[in-house]
Amino acid sequence: MNRRFVIEAVLVAVYGQLLVPGRPVEYLIPYSTIQELYEMRDSNEPVMPEADDDAHVKQKIDELIAFFEESFNRKKIERALQMPWKKSPPLLVNDEVTFTVVYAIDNAHYGETFDPVETELILTALHEKAPIVTDQLEFLDKVIDGEVPVQTYDVEDFEFALEEHLTEEDWKSL
């Protein structure tokens, strides 16, 4: 059984370990976070504080953009963009990871406290009943302070999140 997590596309570029989770994982990615990859690639602003790390992450962003632009994947994503809350068919990344692009719509429900991308992450998590993985501690604090009814994990706790979502059947197969 796949573990499902809502995540921003850039986190996959920044944290390569997310692509080798050790068990099947489906990442639900709001489409707007894919659009952010283009902004990050084209910006002169660094993504990472260290120059070597920044160059590496920008290379990974380019690779991720190329993955989403592959003809077969692009067609799947375009199907999701037909109507709000539609999901793409799974995009196979490797034997353990699939991406599902969600055409999430910011309805301003959380707009007072959260930016549009954060709102889409929250709404996707609520809509899909899946936890959010993030590296934004401020976002985690706002979710807790706002008593938003979603489960969140810091990316550093990803291994724990994978284990926590194991079913009894999964434990037997280990």
Kinemage of the C-alpha trace (Angstrom):
@kinemage 1
@onewidth
@group {chain A} dominant
@subgroup {mainchain}
@vectorlist {calphas} color= white
{ca met a 1} P 0.000 0.000 0.000
{ca asn a 2} L 1.345 3.411 -0.983
{ca arg a 3} L 1.871 6.040 1.673
{ca arg a 4} L 0.457 9.329 0.456
{ca phe a 5} L 1.872 12.739 1.308
{ca val a 6} L 1.112 16.253 0.119
{ca ile a 7} L 4.333 18.042 -0.779
{ca glu a 8} L 5.720 20.987 -2.718
{ca ala a 9} L 7.580 20.017 -5.887
{ca val a 10} L 10.751 21.864 -4.866
{ca leu a 11} L 11.195 19.692 -1.770
{ca val a 12} L 11.829 16.705 -4.013
{ca ala a 13} L 14.669 18.643 -5.656
{ca val a 14} L 16.109 19.857 -2.355
{ca tyr a 15} L 15.782 16.592 -0.424
{ca gly a 16} L 16.899 13.775 -2.697
{ca gln a 17} L 16.195 11.154 -0.015
{ca leu a 18} L 12.491 11.689 -0.686
{ca leu a 19} L 12.996 9.833 -3.989
{ca val a 20} L 14.402 6.730 -2.264
{ca pro a 21} L 11.953 6.158 0.585
{ca gly a 22} L 12.428 2.394 0.997
{ca arg a 23} L 8.719 1.662 0.456
{ca pro a 24} L 6.075 2.824 -2.038
{ca val a 25} L 5.131 6.493 -1.709
{ca glu a 26} L 2.730 8.680 -3.652
{ca tyr a 27} L 3.424 12.409 -3.508
{ca leu a 28} L 0.407 14.619 -4.116
{ca ile a 29} L 1.789 17.810 -5.651
{ca pro a 30} L -0.363 20.927 -6.096
{ca tyr a 31} L 0.146 22.182 -9.646
{ca ser a 32} L 1.063 25.693 -8.467
{ca thr a 33} L 4.195 24.275 -6.822
{ca ile a 34} L 5.326 22.940 -10.194
{ca gln a 35} L 4.921 26.462 -11.576
{ca glu a 36} L 7.139 27.691 -8.730
{ca leu a 37} L 9.960 25.501 -10.070
{ca tyr a 38} L 10.110 27.680 -13.193
{ca glu a 39} L 10.238 30.831 -11.074
{ca met a 40} L 13.080 29.397 -8.978
{ca arg a 41} L 14.995 28.287 -12.052
{ca asp a 42} L 14.673 31.680 -13.743
{ca ser a 43} L 15.344 33.769 -10.634
{ca asn a 44} L 18.726 35.157 -9.680
{ca glu a 45} L 17.811 34.556 -6.033
{ca pro a 46} L 19.592 31.577 -4.483
{ca val a 47} L 17.483 28.612 -3.422
{ca met a 48} L 20.151 27.430 -0.966
{ca pro a 49} L 22.553 29.542 1.120
{ca glu a 50} L 25.762 27.783 -0.009
{ca ala a 51} L 26.815 28.309 -3.651
{ca asp a 52} L 27.628 24.612 -4.270
{ca asp a 53} L 24.343 23.486 -2.727
{ca asp a 54} L 22.454 26.115 -4.711
{ca ala a 55} L 23.999 24.965 -8.007
{ca his a 56} L 23.162 21.333 -7.167
{ca val a 57} L 19.545 22.110 -6.250
{ca lys a 58} L 19.055 24.274 -9.349
{ca gln a 59} L 20.340 21.345 -11.451
{ca lys a 60} L 17.799 19.085 -9.693
{ca ile a 61} L 15.077 21.675 -10.346
{ca asp a 62} L 16.002 21.585 -14.058
{ca glu a 63} L 15.795 17.769 -14.000
{ca leu a 64} L 12.414 17.879 -12.271
{ca ile a 65} L 11.084 20.412 -14.796
{ca ala a 66} L 12.325 18.170 -17.626
{ca phe a 67} L 10.506 15.225 -15.987
{ca phe a 68} L 7.225 17.156 -15.832
{ca glu a 69} L 7.692 18.365 -19.422
{ca glu a 70} L 8.244 14.872 -20.865
{ca ser a 71} L 5.478 14.380 -23.408
{ca phe a 72} L 3.742 11.507 -21.606
{ca asn a 73} L 3.879 13.248 -18.218
{ca arg a 74} L 2.818 16.611 -19.648
{ca lys a 75} L -0.263 15.001 -21.185
{ca lys a 76} L -1.183 13.436 -17.843
{ca ile a 77} L -0.769 16.786 -16.075
{ca glu a 78} L -2.836 18.601 -18.705
{ca arg a 79} L -5.712 16.192 -18.016
{ca ala a 80} L -5.688 17.277 -14.383
{ca leu a 81} L -5.935 20.926 -15.399
{ca gln a 82} L -9.385 20.400 -16.913
{ca met a 83} L -11.218 21.197 -13.679
{ca pro a 84} L -10.493 22.136 -10.067
{ca trp a 85} L -9.480 19.285 -7.767
{ca lys a 86} L -8.901 16.879 -10.588
{ca lys a 87} L -5.815 14.689 -10.214
{ca ser a 88} L -3.428 13.515 -12.875
{ca pro a 89} L -2.896 9.824 -13.407
{ca pro a 90} L 0.212 8.735 -11.446
{ca leu a 91} L 3.550 9.830 -12.895
{ca leu a 92} L 6.021 7.005 -12.302
{ca val a 93} L 9.320 8.348 -10.966
{ca asn a 94} L 10.913 5.036 -9.952
{ca asp a 95} L 9.921 1.676 -8.463
{ca glu a 96} L 8.872 3.268 -5.165
{ca val a 97} L 7.777 6.821 -5.992
{ca thr a 98} L 4.890 8.230 -7.972
{ca phe a 99} L 3.781 11.825 -8.330
{ca thr a 100} L 0.136 12.771 -8.658
{ca val a 101} L -0.435 16.374 -9.688
{ca val a 102} L -3.497 17.978 -8.128
{ca tyr a 103} L -5.126 21.019 -9.671
{ca ala a 104} L -5.704 22.581 -6.261
{ca ile a 105} L -7.570 25.860 -6.043
{ca asp a 106} L -6.912 28.452 -3.354
{ca asn a 107} L -10.381 29.392 -2.149
{ca ala a 108} L -9.102 31.972 0.379
{ca his a 109} L -10.467 29.855 3.239
{ca tyr a 110} L -7.097 30.103 4.979
{ca gly a 111} L -5.920 33.158 3.036
{ca glu a 112} L -5.719 35.471 6.028
{ca thr a 113} L -3.032 33.401 7.722
{ca phe a 114} L -1.418 31.436 4.904
{ca asp a 115} L 0.010 32.355 1.520
{ca pro a 116} L -1.647 30.839 -1.593
{ca val a 117} L 0.741 27.873 -1.861
{ca glu a 118} L 0.383 27.049 1.835
{ca thr a 119} L -3.387 27.281 1.454
{ca glu a 120} L -3.287 24.880 -1.491
{ca leu a 121} L -1.159 22.443 0.513
{ca ile a 122} L -3.678 22.556 3.364
{ca leu a 123} L -6.695 22.214 1.102
{ca thr a 124} L -5.081 19.338 -0.803
{ca ala a 125} L -4.302 17.581 2.489
{ca leu a 126} L -7.893 18.042 3.626
{ca his a 127} L -9.331 17.005 0.270
{ca glu a 128} L -7.115 13.921 -0.071
{ca lys a 129} L -6.928 13.059 3.650
{ca ala a 130} L -3.148 12.895 3.464
{ca pro a 131} L -0.470 14.473 5.665
{ca ile a 132} L 1.769 17.327 4.526
{ca val a 133} L 5.568 17.047 4.428
{ca thr a 134} L 7.369 20.387 4.578
{ca asp a 135} L 10.639 22.006 5.587
{ca gln a 136} L 8.986 25.308 6.505
{ca leu a 137} L 8.969 25.496 10.297
{ca glu a 138} L 7.034 28.772 10.222
{ca phe a 139} L 4.314 27.049 8.191
{ca leu a 140} L 4.193 24.192 10.729
{ca asp a 141} L 3.831 26.738 13.551
{ca lys a 142} L 0.998 28.518 11.722
{ca val a 143} L -0.829 25.211 11.177
{ca ile a 144} L -0.567 24.410 14.883
{ca asp a 145} L -1.461 27.929 16.034
{ca gly a 146} L -4.394 28.074 13.623
{ca glu a 147} L -5.601 24.636 14.749
{ca val a 148} L -5.852 23.603 11.113
{ca pro a 149} L -7.114 19.995 11.024
{ca val a 150} L -4.284 18.500 8.956
{ca gln a 151} L -1.410 16.249 9.879
{ca thr a 152} L 2.030 17.675 9.142
{ca tyr a 153} L 5.578 16.369 9.242
{ca asp a 154} L 8.859 18.171 9.069
{ca val a 155} L 10.894 16.727 6.194
{ca glu a 156} L 13.514 15.685 8.759
{ca asp a 157} L 10.883 13.366 10.283
{ca phe a 158} L 10.007 11.746 6.962
{ca glu a 159} L 11.249 8.279 7.982
{ca phe a 160} L 9.044 8.463 11.067
{ca ala a 161} L 6.111 9.552 8.893
{ca leu a 162} L 6.618 6.521 6.655
{ca glu a 163} L 6.669 4.164 9.626
{ca glu a 164} L 3.713 5.820 11.315
{ca his a 165} L 1.557 5.198 8.273
{ca leu a 166} L 2.276 1.469 8.147
{ca thr a 167} L -0.777 -0.706 8.444
{ca glu a 168} L -0.832 -3.971 10.396
{ca glu a 169} L -0.567 -5.786 7.066
{ca asp a 170} L 2.531 -3.745 6.181
{ca trp a 171} L 4.216 -4.664 9.467
{ca lys a 172} L 3.650 -8.353 8.792
{ca ser a 173} L 5.363 -8.092 5.428
{ca leu a 174} L 8.521 -6.471 6.859
